[in-house]
Amino acid sequence: MWLIRLVVLIALAASSPPWTTPQAWGAAAGTVVVAQGVDPTTLDPMNHQESPATVVANNLFDGLIERDPDLNLVPLLAESYRSVSPTTWEFKLRRGIRFHNGEPFDAESVKFSLERLIDPRFKLRGASAFTPLTHVEIVDPFTVRVHSKAGWPLLPSVLTIGPAAMLPPKYYREKEMPYLQKNPVGSGPFKFVRWVKDDRIELEANEQYWRSAPRIKRLIFKPIPDDAVRVAALQNGEVDVAVNIPPHLADIIANHPKLFLSTAPSTRTVQLIYYTHQYDLQHKLVGPYAGPTADRRVRLAMNYALDVDQLIRTVLDGKGVRLALMLTPKHVGFEPAIKPIKQDLTRSKQLLTEAGFPSGVDMVLNTPQGRFTRDREVAEAVAGQLTKAGIRTTVRMHEYVSYMNTMAYLHKAGPVYLGSWGSGGTYDAEGVYDPLFRSGKISTNYYNADVDGMNDEAKQSMDPKRRLELFHRINHIVIDDAAAMPLYQQIDLYGVNRRLVWKARGDERIKGYDMAIR
């Protein structure tokens, strides 16, 4: 066994990336290098729905509320907050805080930031979670009231997600959108230095940060899509933290004398998501999808064709938790009584025949590469199982940024894609079902009028029992209508250099402010 591991280590070391230098980035005094699987599509915190972009933004920007390491809600730029009516939340703001460009943080900053997010002129991709918002009222220079169309029980949780970043009004008013996408200014613990596309994003410590200066001086994010190259960079000392460690290499990292493995059960779930309906570029419903996945029987046939337990054992080395829903036990709305679909090839064949495909059907499975743990291998294993069941599946791998900008955000990733979803940090079924299955959203490729109505009611109901009832009804519709095929809950695996003090979080955030060098 040790000989096999030695061969693997040598092979990984030999696959060092082309940007390797004699002086490893991570070895520089006070510098921490983080290897993500992909580059962000933008550095505008409001113009995406992506965890990799949020990870970077969390180091540059502060919001009104955040989650602590135990994932509890705590005030950040807000000093306190309260609900003053079903449609109004009041926030008292901290004083004496300045953005990186010197602008003061105050009530005007909050009003500008949240109202920019929902401004229809900008069509910002992160706006979908904020559709209840109507306006922000300035009560005094350090007090605001956030008004909504109806009840908004989830607002405090929603304010922890990336798009809820607070922005300096003057800077973001004066600069054009293309410039802002690449030149962020926030009030967070790190300042932006430069972005070399597809190579690195460099940040430097904000020595005047209101909570005290960070303990590290520089924070660098590098996109390394290939698992082997990312692990080799970690072993060579070129990076200090590597995300998405392949499960079959986890023991090697854990037993390495200069590295350790940090793990956390993620709220990210992985699933097949079907195109049942087509939307245009303005996210308006066009009609049923022009392909086989428009037929519920085909979607169900695909679901019954899969042996997910085998996939978890063989591809993920057991490091995944089988799910019946696109929700984990941490989500409000989770139902433990619902059990996962079991493989039934006879039923799958019968459904295909009923749908008019007695000889099988051709299918394309789209997936990004480097976005989540072993995404390529999972897609290939899924395609293999589908093909054996008569659903002849071709996998199309895509570079992540191009995939998001030219396919996913434009409703062009059909007929089915391998997707992961982390609920945006809300830990609530609304954070899954609203963006993915409510019509008119940037990530929706499904339509069901009942689901729309229940999503809308749950979003505004201040009654926790009623919300739970609605989510349970949506659970059953998503399963019965085969809107998706839930696969598993991801176990996040990070490789970390032992010179670094840092611990993985369940919300996938990688915060330089929490890091220290031994």
C-alpha angles and dihedrals in degrees: 000000000000090000090054091050091049091053090050092050093050091048092050093048090051091057095065113159121257092247093063112130130191089249107057115224092230093055093064112109112264094001125123121191121201121195113209122183094242143018118250118257090226143357093222099107092210099051104071146049098215133118095213090058091045091052090059094040093053088066094050103038138045125210131202092259134020140179119252122224089277088053095246118145112255132170116259116168086000113077092201140341140199142174110251095178137352090272101035134068121185124211128194109206133218116249132224097035122136134191120239091265093053099258113139122245112234143130091297089059091055094047093048095046099049095039091049088055093060098035105126091213091070100043090207115196094222094057099090095088090054101055092118091061117106104168147323119245120209108220095175134333091286103029127073136175120211112211126201136190091245138347114325109189095166097055097107090053092044090054090064094064123098100258091058091073118139114241135197103251100212094051095046092045095051101044125075120245097250090054093047091052089066105028112054125185121190140145097252132123093271134050126218116253108168145328118217100190115243090000113063149330113216124204131178129207118271098229091191094052109149094232091049129279119298117260092234123062104210133026120194127187118201125187112225110167098181113084095212094049091047092051092045090053089053093049092047092053094246092121131029100204126031122188128214099024106197107253093232089059096046095098091050090056093044092053097042112116094225100036141056135197119238117192138184133175102247128215085223114114127193122216148147109261118200131212103230094157137024125236129190127234090275088055093249119146113257099176141269116344114265096234144068095279089070084077113081090210092061091049092049090047089056091049093051091047094065130091099197095174089060090048091053092048098046106031101030097033088236093303099128135074118233112236136195092198139035085251131085125216088265092063123096101239098039115141115202091190092068110089127205121264112263122222111265112171093180091056090045092054092047092052092050090052091049089051091055099261105107090152094047132260137258117242138182120213114198123200139162119237123235096011100109137006112305092339093162094049093045091051091049092049091049090049090050093053093046092049092052087055093054097265098117101211129193117196117219113195119202137192103252104236093045090045093054097043100042103029120013098041090044097050092248102120096094155163089037136336136191104242139178125204130188101187091243094266095295095110087211133113088238088069089060107031099041098054096036105037108020108099117245096036125124093241098041123109097159135080131201119150092209092052089049091053095046092046091052094047093047091050092058104030114110090194110096092199093053092048090052091050091052094048091050090054090050089049091060095045092051090052098041094044092043092228086160141353110239110213114173149324111256121237105213113227120192127183112213135187111241090231087072128079106212140124130206118249128214092236095059093242115147105199119188089198089069093052131096133175117233 
